[in-house]
Amino acid sequence: MSPNKLICAGGTGSVIVAICCFTPVLVVLLGAVGLSAWLGWIDHVLFPALALFLGITAYGLWLRHRMAGCATGEPTNAKETGHG
């Protein structure tokens, strides 16, 4: 998967999960359809999902940075620079 797709997917997922975590969107929606009993465990799902999507975004950014360094011919780690 390309770094730009990873960044887009991770960023989109992070925003959606953050909105559900920090605003009462799910409380209102689940209460409206009669599923408010599910709200007791929702944080156990949303916080790990937020961490996962933030990790995907960070990996995509790291991968894009690494690929940009390879394209310009710049060393990407200390071993290649001779300083490590």
mmCIF file as gemmi writes it, N, C-alpha and C atoms, coordinates in Angstrom:
data_model
loop_
_atom_site.group_PDB
_atom_site.id
_atom_site.type_symbol
_atom_site.label_atom_id
_atom_site.label_alt_id
_atom_site.label_comp_id
_atom_site.label_asym_id
_atom_site.label_entity_id
_atom_site.label_seq_id
_atom_site.pdbx_PDB_ins_code
_atom_site.Cartn_x
_atom_site.Cartn_y
_atom_site.Cartn_z
_atom_site.occupancy
_atom_site.B_iso_or_equiv
_atom_site.pdbx_formal_charge
_atom_site.auth_seq_id
_atom_site.auth_asym_id
_atom_site.pdbx_PDB_model_num
ATOM 1 N N . MET Axp A 1 ? 0.849 -1.169 0 1 0 ? 1 A 1
ATOM 2 C CA . MET Axp A 1 ? 0 0 0 1 0 ? 1 A 1
ATOM 3 C C . MET Axp A 1 ? 0.899 1.238 0 1 0 ? 1 A 1
ATOM 4 N N . SER Axp A 2 ? 0.515 2.238 -0.736 1 0 ? 2 A 1
ATOM 5 C CA . SER Axp A 2 ? 1.348 3.431 -0.831 1 0 ? 2 A 1
ATOM 6 C C . SER Axp A 2 ? 1.246 4.266 0.449 1 0 ? 2 A 1
ATOM 7 N N . PRO Axp A 3 ? 2.288 5.026 0.755 1 0 ? 3 A 1
ATOM 8 C CA . PRO Axp A 3 ? 2.27 5.848 1.967 1 0 ? 3 A 1
ATOM 9 C C . PRO Axp A 3 ? 1.112 6.847 1.99 1 0 ? 3 A 1
ATOM 10 N N . ASN Axp A 4 ? 0.776 7.412 0.84 1 0 ? 4 A 1
ATOM 11 C CA . ASN Axp A 4 ? -0.318 8.383 0.809 1 0 ? 4 A 1
ATOM 12 C C . ASN Axp A 4 ? -1.653 7.74 1.153 1 0 ? 4 A 1
ATOM 13 N N . LYS Axp A 5 ? -1.868 6.502 0.703 1 0 ? 5 A 1
ATOM 14 C CA . LYS Axp A 5 ? -3.105 5.789 1.048 1 0 ? 5 A 1
ATOM 15 C C . LYS Axp A 5 ? -3.134 5.456 2.538 1 0 ? 5 A 1
ATOM 16 N N . LEU Axp A 6 ? -1.978 5.067 3.09 1 0 ? 6 A 1
ATOM 17 C CA . LEU Axp A 6 ? -1.914 4.784 4.523 1 0 ? 6 A 1
ATOM 18 C C . LEU Axp A 6 ? -2.218 6.041 5.348 1 0 ? 6 A 1
ATOM 19 N N . ILE Axp A 7 ? -1.651 7.167 4.936 1 0 ? 7 A 1
ATOM 20 C CA . ILE Axp A 7 ? -1.874 8.418 5.652 1 0 ? 7 A 1
ATOM 21 C C . ILE Axp A 7 ? -3.341 8.821 5.566 1 0 ? 7 A 1
ATOM 22 N N . CYS Axp A 8 ? -3.931 8.679 4.392 1 0 ? 8 A 1
ATOM 23 C CA . CYS Axp A 8 ? -5.335 9.032 4.207 1 0 ? 8 A 1
ATOM 24 C C . CYS Axp A 8 ? -6.251 8.123 5.037 1 0 ? 8 A 1
ATOM 25 N N . ALA Axp A 9 ? -6.013 6.819 4.983 1 0 ? 9 A 1
ATOM 26 C CA . ALA Axp A 9 ? -6.839 5.875 5.743 1 0 ? 9 A 1
ATOM 27 C C . ALA Axp A 9 ? -6.668 6.078 7.242 1 0 ? 9 A 1
ATOM 28 N N . GLY Axp A 10 ? -5.421 6.233 7.677 1 0 ? 10 A 1
ATOM 29 C CA . GLY Axp A 10 ? -5.179 6.435 9.105 1 0 ? 10 A 1
ATOM 30 C C . GLY Axp A 10 ? -5.744 7.755 9.606 1 0 ? 10 A 1
ATOM 31 N N . GLY Axp A 11 ? -5.576 8.803 8.826 1 0 ? 11 A 1
ATOM 32 C CA . GLY Axp A 11 ? -6.106 10.109 9.223 1 0 ? 11 A 1
ATOM 33 C C . GLY Axp A 11 ? -7.625 10.124 9.276 1 0 ? 11 A 1
ATOM 34 N N . THR Axp A 12 ? -8.261 9.535 8.28 1 0 ? 12 A 1
ATOM 35 C CA . THR Axp A 12 ? -9.722 9.475 8.255 1 0 ? 12 A 1
ATOM 36 C C . THR Axp A 12 ? -10.248 8.659 9.435 1 0 ? 12 A 1
ATOM 37 N N . GLY Axp A 13 ? -9.666 7.504 9.658 1 0 ? 13 A 1
ATOM 38 C CA . GLY Axp A 13 ? -10.091 6.672 10.786 1 0 ? 13 A 1
ATOM 39 C C . GLY Axp A 13 ? -9.863 7.362 12.115 1 0 ? 13 A 1
ATOM 40 N N . SER Axp A 14 ? -8.733 8.056 12.259 1 0 ? 14 A 1
ATOM 41 C CA . SER Axp A 14 ? -8.438 8.769 13.507 1 0 ? 14 A 1
ATOM 42 C C . SER Axp A 14 ? -9.459 9.857 13.775 1 0 ? 14 A 1
ATOM 43 N N . VAL Axp A 15 ? -9.824 10.593 12.736 1 0 ? 15 A 1
ATOM 44 C CA . VAL Axp A 15 ? -10.801 11.675 12.913 1 0 ? 15 A 1
ATOM 45 C C . VAL Axp A 15 ? -12.167 11.111 13.297 1 0 ? 15 A 1
ATOM 46 N N . ILE Axp A 16 ? -12.591 10.058 12.625 1 0 ? 16 A 1
ATOM 47 C CA . ILE Axp A 16 ? -13.9 9.47 12.933 1 0 ? 16 A 1
ATOM 48 C C . ILE Axp A 16 ? -13.932 8.917 14.352 1 0 ? 16 A 1
ATOM 49 N N . VAL Axp A 17 ? -12.902 8.186 14.743 1 0 ? 17 A 1
ATOM 50 C CA . VAL Axp A 17 ? -12.859 7.616 16.088 1 0 ? 17 A 1
ATOM 51 C C . VAL Axp A 17 ? -12.764 8.718 17.139 1 0 ? 17 A 1
ATOM 52 N N . ALA Axp A 18 ? -11.976 9.77 16.858 1 0 ? 18 A 1
ATOM 53 C CA . ALA Axp A 18 ? -11.859 10.869 17.817 1 0 ? 18 A 1
ATOM 54 C C . ALA Axp A 18 ? -13.196 11.574 18.008 1 0 ? 18 A 1
ATOM 55 N N . ILE Axp A 19 ? -13.939 11.76 16.932 1 0 ? 19 A 1
ATOM 56 C CA . ILE Axp A 19 ? -15.266 12.378 17.057 1 0 ? 19 A 1
ATOM 57 C C . ILE Axp A 19 ? -16.173 11.505 17.918 1 0 ? 19 A 1
ATOM 58 N N . CYS Axp A 20 ? -16.098 10.199 17.727 1 0 ? 20 A 1
ATOM 59 C CA . CYS Axp A 20 ? -16.937 9.296 18.518 1 0 ? 20 A 1
ATOM 60 C C . CYS Axp A 20 ? -16.474 9.225 19.974 1 0 ? 20 A 1
ATOM 61 N N . CYS Axp A 21 ? -15.18 9.389 20.224 1 0 ? 21 A 1
ATOM 62 C CA . CYS Axp A 21 ? -14.656 9.317 21.591 1 0 ? 21 A 1
ATOM 63 C C . CYS Axp A 21 ? -14.988 10.571 22.399 1 0 ? 21 A 1
ATOM 64 N N . PHE Axp A 22 ? -14.802 11.713 21.803 1 0 ? 22 A 1
ATOM 65 C CA . PHE Axp A 22 ? -14.806 12.951 22.562 1 0 ? 22 A 1
ATOM 66 C C . PHE Axp A 22 ? -16.077 13.773 22.42 1 0 ? 22 A 1
ATOM 67 N N . THR Axp A 23 ? -17.033 13.295 21.669 1 0 ? 23 A 1
ATOM 68 C CA . THR Axp A 23 ? -18.326 13.962 21.576 1 0 ? 23 A 1
ATOM 69 C C . THR Axp A 23 ? -19.404 12.919 21.821 1 0 ? 23 A 1
ATOM 70 N N . PRO Axp A 24 ? -20.569 13.343 22.194 1 0 ? 24 A 1
ATOM 71 C CA . PRO Axp A 24 ? -21.637 12.373 22.488 1 0 ? 24 A 1
ATOM 72 C C . PRO Axp A 24 ? -22.36 11.853 21.245 1 0 ? 24 A 1
ATOM 73 N N . VAL Axp A 25 ? -21.67 11.75 20.127 1 0 ? 25 A 1
ATOM 74 C CA . VAL Axp A 25 ? -22.308 11.28 18.898 1 0 ? 25 A 1
ATOM 75 C C . VAL Axp A 25 ? -22.861 9.868 19.076 1 0 ? 25 A 1
ATOM 76 N N . LEU Axp A 26 ? -22.04 8.967 19.56 1 0 ? 26 A 1
ATOM 77 C CA . LEU Axp A 26 ? -22.503 7.586 19.721 1 0 ? 26 A 1
ATOM 78 C C . LEU Axp A 26 ? -23.576 7.451 20.79 1 0 ? 26 A 1
ATOM 79 N N . VAL Axp A 27 ? -23.495 8.251 21.832 1 0 ? 27 A 1
ATOM 80 C CA . VAL Axp A 27 ? -24.513 8.199 22.888 1 0 ? 27 A 1
ATOM 81 C C . VAL Axp A 27 ? -25.874 8.555 22.306 1 0 ? 27 A 1
ATOM 82 N N . VAL Axp A 28 ? -25.914 9.594 21.523 1 0 ? 28 A 1
ATOM 83 C CA . VAL Axp A 28 ? -27.183 10.021 20.924 1 0 ? 28 A 1
ATOM 84 C C . VAL Axp A 28 ? -27.662 9.011 19.891 1 0 ? 28 A 1
ATOM 85 N N . LEU Axp A 29 ? -26.762 8.576 19.015 1 0 ? 29 A 1
ATOM 86 C CA . LEU Axp A 29 ? -27.17 7.643 17.96 1 0 ? 29 A 1
ATOM 87 C C . LEU Axp A 29 ? -27.618 6.293 18.522 1 0 ? 29 A 1
ATOM 88 N N . LEU Axp A 30 ? -26.832 5.738 19.433 1 0 ? 30 A 1
ATOM 89 C CA . LEU Axp A 30 ? -27.217 4.437 19.997 1 0 ? 30 A 1
ATOM 90 C C . LEU Axp A 30 ? -28.457 4.541 20.873 1 0 ? 30 A 1
ATOM 91 N N . GLY Axp A 31 ? -28.596 5.658 21.577 1 0 ? 31 A 1
ATOM 92 C CA . GLY Axp A 31 ? -29.809 5.863 22.381 1 0 ? 31 A 1
ATOM 93 C C . GLY Axp A 31 ? -31.043 6.018 21.519 1 0 ? 31 A 1
ATOM 94 N N . ALA Axp A 32 ? -30.894 6.627 20.36 1 0 ? 32 A 1
ATOM 95 C CA . ALA Axp A 32 ? -32.029 6.849 19.464 1 0 ? 32 A 1
ATOM 96 C C . ALA Axp A 32 ? -32.554 5.543 18.872 1 0 ? 32 A 1
ATOM 97 N N . VAL Axp A 33 ? -31.68 4.579 18.669 1 0 ? 33 A 1
ATOM 98 C CA . VAL Axp A 33 ? -32.127 3.311 18.083 1 0 ? 33 A 1
ATOM 99 C C . VAL Axp A 33 ? -32.32 2.212 19.13 1 0 ? 33 A 1
ATOM 100 N N . GLY Axp A 34 ? -32.212 2.565 20.397 1 0 ? 34 A 1
ATOM 101 C CA . GLY Axp A 34 ? -32.478 1.606 21.458 1 0 ? 34 A 1
ATOM 102 C C . GLY Axp A 34 ? -31.322 0.705 21.811 1 0 ? 34 A 1
ATOM 103 N N . LEU Axp A 35 ? -30.107 1.07 21.465 1 0 ? 35 A 1
ATOM 104 C CA . LEU Axp A 35 ? -28.948 0.24 21.763 1 0 ? 35 A 1
ATOM 105 C C . LEU Axp A 35 ? -28.04 0.888 22.8 1 0 ? 35 A 1
ATOM 106 N N . SER Axp A 36 ? -28.608 1.654 23.706 1 0 ? 36 A 1
ATOM 107 C CA . SER Axp A 36 ? -27.792 2.366 24.689 1 0 ? 36 A 1
ATOM 108 C C . SER Axp A 36 ? -27.13 1.429 25.692 1 0 ? 36 A 1
ATOM 109 N N . ALA Axp A 37 ? -27.553 0.177 25.772 1 0 ? 37 A 1
ATOM 110 C CA . ALA Axp A 37 ? -26.909 -0.79 26.664 1 0 ? 37 A 1
ATOM 111 C C . ALA Axp A 37 ? -25.486 -1.089 26.203 1 0 ? 37 A 1
ATOM 112 N N . TRP Axp A 38 ? -25.156 -0.823 24.941 1 0 ? 38 A 1
ATOM 113 C CA . TRP Axp A 38 ? -23.819 -1.073 24.411 1 0 ? 38 A 1
ATOM 114 C C . TRP Axp A 38 ? -22.822 -0.009 24.838 1 0 ? 38 A 1
ATOM 115 N N . LEU Axp A 39 ? -23.283 1.054 25.429 1 0 ? 39 A 1
ATOM 116 C CA . LEU Axp A 39 ? -22.397 2.166 25.753 1 0 ? 39 A 1
ATOM 117 C C . LEU Axp A 39 ? -21.415 1.842 26.874 1 0 ? 39 A 1
ATOM 118 N N . GLY Axp A 40 ? -21.649 0.803 27.644 1 0 ? 40 A 1
ATOM 119 C CA . GLY Axp A 40 ? -20.752 0.457 28.737 1 0 ? 40 A 1
ATOM 120 C C . GLY Axp A 40 ? -19.378 0.002 28.269 1 0 ? 40 A 1
ATOM 121 N N . TRP Axp A 41 ? -19.289 -0.615 27.134 1 0 ? 41 A 1
ATOM 122 C CA . TRP Axp A 41 ? -18.014 -1.139 26.658 1 0 ? 41 A 1
ATOM 123 C C . TRP Axp A 41 ? -17.445 -0.366 25.48 1 0 ? 41 A 1
ATOM 124 N N . ILE Axp A 42 ? -18.083 0.712 25.073 1 0 ? 42 A 1
ATOM 125 C CA . ILE Axp A 42 ? -17.679 1.411 23.854 1 0 ? 42 A 1
ATOM 126 C C . ILE Axp A 42 ? -16.266 1.996 23.964 1 0 ? 42 A 1
ATOM 127 N N . ASP Axp A 43 ? -15.869 2.466 25.151 1 0 ? 43 A 1
ATOM 128 C CA . ASP Axp A 43 ? -14.528 3.022 25.309 1 0 ? 43 A 1
ATOM 129 C C . ASP Axp A 43 ? -13.448 1.957 25.179 1 0 ? 43 A 1
ATOM 130 N N . HIS Axp A 44 ? -13.794 0.725 25.523 1 0 ? 44 A 1
ATOM 131 C CA . HIS Axp A 44 ? -12.825 -0.368 25.389 1 0 ? 44 A 1
ATOM 132 C C . HIS Axp A 44 ? -12.55 -0.695 23.929 1 0 ? 44 A 1
ATOM 133 N N . VAL Axp A 45 ? -13.392 -0.233 23.039 1 0 ? 45 A 1
ATOM 134 C CA . VAL Axp A 45 ? -13.202 -0.444 21.609 1 0 ? 45 A 1
ATOM 135 C C . VAL Axp A 45 ? -12.626 0.805 20.953 1 0 ? 45 A 1
ATOM 136 N N . LEU Axp A 46 ? -13.133 1.976 21.329 1 0 ? 46 A 1
ATOM 137 C CA . LEU Axp A 46 ? -12.747 3.209 20.651 1 0 ? 46 A 1
ATOM 138 C C . LEU Axp A 46 ? -11.304 3.632 20.924 1 0 ? 46 A 1
ATOM 139 N N . PHE Axp A 47 ? -10.84 3.528 22.152 1 0 ? 47 A 1
ATOM 140 C CA . PHE Axp A 47 ? -9.475 3.964 22.449 1 0 ? 47 A 1
ATOM 141 C C . PHE Axp A 47 ? -8.417 3.103 21.76 1 0 ? 47 A 1
ATOM 142 N N . PRO Axp A 48 ? -8.541 1.768 21.752 1 0 ? 48 A 1
ATOM 143 C CA . PRO Axp A 48 ? -7.583 0.984 20.965 1 0 ? 48 A 1
ATOM 144 C C . PRO Axp A 48 ? -7.69 1.262 19.458 1 0 ? 48 A 1
ATOM 145 N N . ALA Axp A 49 ? -8.905 1.509 18.97 1 0 ? 49 A 1
ATOM 146 C CA . ALA Axp A 49 ? -9.061 1.838 17.552 1 0 ? 49 A 1
ATOM 147 C C . ALA Axp A 49 ? -8.371 3.158 17.233 1 0 ? 49 A 1
ATOM 148 N N . LEU Axp A 50 ? -8.478 4.125 18.133 1 0 ? 50 A 1
ATOM 149 C CA . LEU Axp A 50 ? -7.799 5.404 17.927 1 0 ? 50 A 1
ATOM 150 C C . LEU Axp A 50 ? -6.288 5.202 17.894 1 0 ? 50 A 1
ATOM 151 N N . ALA Axp A 51 ? -5.765 4.399 18.801 1 0 ? 51 A 1
ATOM 152 C CA . ALA Axp A 51 ? -4.33 4.111 18.814 1 0 ? 51 A 1
ATOM 153 C C . ALA Axp A 51 ? -3.9 3.407 17.527 1 0 ? 51 A 1
ATOM 154 N N . LEU Axp A 52 ? -4.71 2.482 17.044 1 0 ? 52 A 1
ATOM 155 C CA . LEU Axp A 52 ? -4.408 1.769 15.81 1 0 ? 52 A 1
ATOM 156 C C . LEU Axp A 52 ? -4.35 2.733 14.616 1 0 ? 52 A 1
ATOM 157 N N . PHE Axp A 53 ? -5.352 3.591 14.482 1 0 ? 53 A 1
ATOM 158 C CA . PHE Axp A 53 ? -5.379 4.517 13.351 1 0 ? 53 A 1
ATOM 159 C C . PHE Axp A 53 ? -4.266 5.553 13.434 1 0 ? 53 A 1
ATOM 160 N N . LEU Axp A 54 ? -3.935 6.006 14.622 1 0 ? 54 A 1
ATOM 161 C CA . LEU Axp A 54 ? -2.806 6.921 14.764 1 0 ? 54 A 1
ATOM 162 C C . LEU Axp A 54 ? -1.494 6.23 14.4 1 0 ? 54 A 1
ATOM 163 N N . GLY Axp A 55 ? -1.383 4.954 14.751 1 0 ? 55 A 1
ATOM 164 C CA . GLY Axp A 55 ? -0.207 4.18 14.367 1 0 ? 55 A 1
ATOM 165 C C . GLY Axp A 55 ? -0.102 3.996 12.863 1 0 ? 55 A 1
ATOM 166 N N . ILE Axp A 56 ? -1.226 3.758 12.194 1 0 ? 56 A 1
ATOM 167 C CA . ILE Axp A 56 ? -1.225 3.634 10.732 1 0 ? 56 A 1
ATOM 168 C C . ILE Axp A 56 ? -0.79 4.946 10.096 1 0 ? 56 A 1
ATOM 169 N N . THR Axp A 57 ? -1.285 6.057 10.63 1 0 ? 57 A 1
ATOM 170 C CA . THR Axp A 57 ? -0.89 7.369 10.107 1 0 ? 57 A 1
ATOM 171 C C . THR Axp A 57 ? 0.604 7.603 10.304 1 0 ? 57 A 1
ATOM 172 N N . ALA Axp A 58 ? 1.102 7.298 11.498 1 0 ? 58 A 1
ATOM 173 C CA . ALA Axp A 58 ? 2.533 7.48 11.775 1 0 ? 58 A 1
ATOM 174 C C . ALA Axp A 58 ? 3.382 6.595 10.875 1 0 ? 58 A 1
ATOM 175 N N . TYR Axp A 59 ? 2.964 5.367 10.645 1 0 ? 59 A 1
ATOM 176 C CA . TYR Axp A 59 ? 3.702 4.463 9.761 1 0 ? 59 A 1
ATOM 177 C C . TYR Axp A 59 ? 3.715 4.996 8.328 1 0 ? 59 A 1
ATOM 178 N N . GLY Axp A 60 ? 2.586 5.504 7.863 1 0 ? 60 A 1
ATOM 179 C CA . GLY Axp A 60 ? 2.536 6.083 6.523 1 0 ? 60 A 1
ATOM 180 C C . GLY Axp A 60 ? 3.446 7.281 6.382 1 0 ? 60 A 1
ATOM 181 N N . LEU Axp A 61 ? 3.473 8.138 7.405 1 0 ? 61 A 1
ATOM 182 C CA . LEU Axp A 61 ? 4.371 9.295 7.376 1 0 ? 61 A 1
ATOM 183 C C . LEU Axp A 61 ? 5.834 8.86 7.39 1 0 ? 61 A 1
ATOM 184 N N . TRP Axp A 62 ? 6.156 7.877 8.213 1 0 ? 62 A 1
ATOM 185 C CA . TRP Axp A 62 ? 7.53 7.368 8.276 1 0 ? 62 A 1
ATOM 186 C C . TRP Axp A 62 ? 7.929 6.747 6.936 1 0 ? 62 A 1
ATOM 187 N N . LEU Axp A 63 ? 7.02 5.979 6.346 1 0 ? 63 A 1
ATOM 188 C CA . LEU Axp A 63 ? 7.301 5.334 5.071 1 0 ? 63 A 1
ATOM 189 C C . LEU Axp A 63 ? 7.499 6.371 3.967 1 0 ? 63 A 1
ATOM 190 N N . ARG Axp A 64 ? 6.667 7.407 3.954 1 0 ? 64 A 1
ATOM 191 C CA . ARG Axp A 64 ? 6.816 8.462 2.948 1 0 ? 64 A 1
ATOM 192 C C . ARG Axp A 64 ? 8.145 9.194 3.13 1 0 ? 64 A 1
ATOM 193 N N . HIS Axp A 65 ? 8.516 9.455 4.381 1 0 ? 65 A 1
ATOM 194 C CA . HIS Axp A 65 ? 9.79 10.119 4.651 1 0 ? 65 A 1
ATOM 195 C C . HIS Axp A 65 ? 10.956 9.249 4.194 1 0 ? 65 A 1
ATOM 196 N N . ARG Axp A 66 ? 10.885 7.968 4.461 1 0 ? 66 A 1
ATOM 197 C CA . ARG Axp A 66 ? 11.948 7.038 4.076 1 0 ? 66 A 1
ATOM 198 C C . ARG Axp A 66 ? 12.053 6.929 2.559 1 0 ? 66 A 1
ATOM 199 N N . MET Axp A 67 ? 10.91 6.874 1.878 1 0 ? 67 A 1
ATOM 200 C CA . MET Axp A 67 ? 10.919 6.774 0.42 1 0 ? 67 A 1
ATOM 201 C C . MET Axp A 67 ? 11.426 8.066 -0.209 1 0 ? 67 A 1
ATOM 202 N N . ALA Axp A 68 ? 11.121 9.207 0.393 1 0 ? 68 A 1
ATOM 203 C CA . ALA Axp A 68 ? 11.61 10.48 -0.124 1 0 ? 68 A 1
ATOM 204 C C . ALA Axp A 68 ? 13.123 10.557 0.031 1 0 ? 68 A 1
ATOM 205 N N . GLY Axp A 69 ? 13.66 10.028 1.122 1 0 ? 69 A 1
ATOM 206 C CA . GLY Axp A 69 ? 15.103 10.006 1.323 1 0 ? 69 A 1
ATOM 207 C C . GLY Axp A 69 ? 15.794 9.113 0.319 1 0 ? 69 A 1
ATOM 208 N N . CYS Axp A 70 ? 15.182 7.995 -0.032 1 0 ? 70 A 1
ATOM 209 C CA . CYS Axp A 70 ? 15.767 7.091 -1.023 1 0 ? 70 A 1
ATOM 210 C C . CYS Axp A 70 ? 15.729 7.709 -2.41 1 0 ? 70 A 1
ATOM 211 N N . ALA Axp A 71 ? 14.681 8.467 -2.695 1 0 ? 71 A 1
ATOM 212 C CA . ALA Axp A 71 ? 14.554 9.078 -4.018 1 0 ? 71 A 1
ATOM 213 C C . ALA Axp A 71 ? 15.592 10.176 -4.232 1 0 ? 71 A 1
ATOM 214 N N . THR Axp A 72 ? 15.971 10.874 -3.168 1 0 ? 72 A 1
ATOM 215 C CA . THR Axp A 72 ? 16.942 11.952 -3.306 1 0 ? 72 A 1
ATOM 216 C C . THR Axp A 72 ? 18.368 11.467 -3.129 1 0 ? 72 A 1
ATOM 217 N N . GLY Axp A 73 ? 18.543 10.212 -2.731 1 0 ? 73 A 1
ATOM 218 C CA . GLY Axp A 73 ? 19.876 9.673 -2.542 1 0 ? 73 A 1
ATOM 219 C C . GLY Axp A 73 ? 20.483 10.02 -1.199 1 0 ? 73 A 1
ATOM 220 N N . GLU Axp A 74 ? 19.703 10.622 -0.321 1 0 ? 74 A 1
ATOM 221 C CA . GLU Axp A 74 ? 20.206 10.955 1.005 1 0 ? 74 A 1
ATOM 222 C C . GLU Axp A 74 ? 20.205 9.708 1.87 1 0 ? 74 A 1
ATOM 223 N N . PRO Axp A 75 ? 21.187 9.562 2.749 1 0 ? 75 A 1
ATOM 224 C CA . PRO Axp A 75 ? 21.19 8.409 3.659 1 0 ? 75 A 1
ATOM 225 C C . PRO Axp A 75 ? 20.021 8.494 4.63 1 0 ? 75 A 1
ATOM 226 N N . THR Axp A 76 ? 19.442 7.319 4.938 1 0 ? 76 A 1
ATOM 227 C CA . THR Axp A 76 ? 18.28 7.298 5.821 1 0 ? 76 A 1
ATOM 228 C C . THR Axp A 76 ? 18.599 6.832 7.23 1 0 ? 76 A 1
ATOM 229 N N . ASN Axp A 77 ? 19.818 6.372 7.492 1 0 ? 77 A 1
ATOM 230 C CA . ASN Axp A 77 ? 20.174 5.992 8.86 1 0 ? 77 A 1
ATOM 231 C C . ASN Axp A 77 ? 21.636 6.28 9.129 1 0 ? 77 A 1
ATOM 232 N N . ALA Axp A 78 ? 22.032 6.142 10.373 1 0 ? 78 A 1
ATOM 233 C CA . ALA Axp A 78 ? 23.386 6.502 10.789 1 0 ? 78 A 1
ATOM 234 C C . ALA Axp A 78 ? 24.448 5.59 10.167 1 0 ? 78 A 1
ATOM 235 N N . LYS Axp A 79 ? 24.114 4.34 9.886 1 0 ? 79 A 1
ATOM 236 C CA . LYS Axp A 79 ? 25.08 3.402 9.326 1 0 ? 79 A 1
ATOM 237 C C . LYS Axp A 79 ? 25.534 3.856 7.933 1 0 ? 79 A 1
ATOM 238 N N . GLU Axp A 80 ? 24.607 4.409 7.147 1 0 ? 80 A 1
ATOM 239 C CA . GLU Axp A 80 ? 24.954 4.845 5.805 1 0 ? 80 A 1
ATOM 240 C C . GLU Axp A 80 ? 25.758 6.145 5.813 1 0 ? 80 A 1
ATOM 241 N N . THR Axp A 81 ? 25.633 6.943 6.868 1 0 ? 81 A 1
ATOM 242 C CA . THR Axp A 81 ? 26.353 8.217 6.919 1 0 ? 81 A 1
ATOM 243 C C . THR Axp A 81 ? 27.78 8.038 7.39 1 0 ? 81 A 1
ATOM 244 N N . GLY Axp A 82 ? 28.066 6.911 8.047 1 0 ? 82 A 1
ATOM 245 C CA . GLY Axp A 82 ? 29.399 6.679 8.584 1 0 ? 82 A 1
ATOM 246 C C . GLY Axp A 82 ? 29.589 7.323 9.953 1 0 ? 82 A 1
ATOM 247 N N . HIS Axp A 83 ? 28.487 7.822 10.548 1 0 ? 83 A 1
ATOM 248 C CA . HIS Axp A 83 ? 28.552 8.444 11.869 1 0 ? 83 A 1
ATOM 249 C C . HIS Axp A 83 ? 28.036 7.519 12.96 1 0 ? 83 A 1
ATOM 250 N N . GLY Axp A 84 ? 27.898 6.261 12.71 1 0 ? 84 A 1
ATOM 251 C CA . GLY Axp A 84 ? 27.305 5.425 13.724 1 0 ? 84 A 1
ATOM 252 C C . GLY Axp A 84 ? 27.931 4.162 13.883 1 0 ? 84 A 1
